[in-house]
């Protein structure tokens, strides 16, 4: 698919078909995640691929906003390692974009579940600890997000685009 088509087709998909994602497609998505850039090329983000139905169902209880994991066929959890790079959050965020666009390119829907919350340390710690416990993630990693993957059940609504002149500035703000 042409890159412009991938970007234009990207939507958050939260309703999935009961259709398995092949290992080949999942590996292609993971391979694209690995290619995402990091500050100073340091390995500050890591990925956990989850395919087991029981684990996806458990993770759907992380926060009320990721119930769609009960329908997702797979998930990729993105962790950041502050001990490796001060840019761990940016690196993990860029990787999530690569995963999302790679999924669209493969014809797979994607939903984003924020786990790390920079403005609410208590909520963030509760969410992160829940995911850490389910997936046995070391305490020195920050759990940034869960991306749920699956084939979309229905066509998403048309994307509302904000007028360009309200969000793009040239030369000065």
Rosetta blueprint (number, residue, H / E / L):
1 X L
2 X L
3 X H
4 X H
5 X H
6 X H
7 X H
8 X H
9 X H
10 X L
11 X L
12 X E
13 X L
14 X L
15 X L
16 X E
17 X L
18 X L
19 X L
20 X L
21 X L
22 X L
23 X H
24 X H
25 X H
26 X H
27 X H
28 X H
29 X H
30 X H
31 X H
32 X H
33 X H
34 X H
35 X L
36 X L
37 X L
38 X L
39 X H
40 X H
41 X H
42 X L
43 X L
44 X L
45 X E
46 X E
47 X E
48 X E
49 X E
50 X E
51 X L
52 X L
53 X H
54 X H
55 X H
56 X H
57 X H
58 X H
59 X H
60 X L
61 X L
62 X L
63 X L
64 X H
65 X H
66 X H
67 X H
68 X H
69 X H
70 X H
71 X L
72 X L
73 X L
74 X E
75 X E
76 X E
77 X E
78 X E
79 X E
80 X E
81 X L
82 X L
83 X L
84 X L
85 X L
86 X L
87 X L
88 X H
89 X H
90 X H
91 X H
92 X H
93 X H
94 X H
95 X H
96 X H
97 X H
98 X H
99 X H
100 X H
101 X H
102 X H
103 X H
104 X H
105 X H
106 X L
107 X L
108 X L
109 X E
110 X E
111 X E
112 X E
113 X E
114 X E
115 X L
116 X L
117 X L
118 X L
119 X L
120 X L
121 X H
122 X H
123 X H
124 X H
125 X H
126 X H
127 X H
128 X H
129 X H
130 X H
131 X H
132 X H
133 X H
134 X H
135 X H
136 X L
137 X L
138 X L
139 X L
140 X L
141 X L
142 X E
143 X E
144 X E
145 X E
146 X E
147 X E
148 X E
149 X E
150 X E
151 X L
152 X E
153 X L
154 X L
155 X L
156 X L
157 X L
158 X L
159 X L
160 X L
161 X L
162 X L
163 X L
164 X H
165 X H
166 X H
167 X H
168 X L
169 X L
170 X L
171 X L
172 X L
173 X L
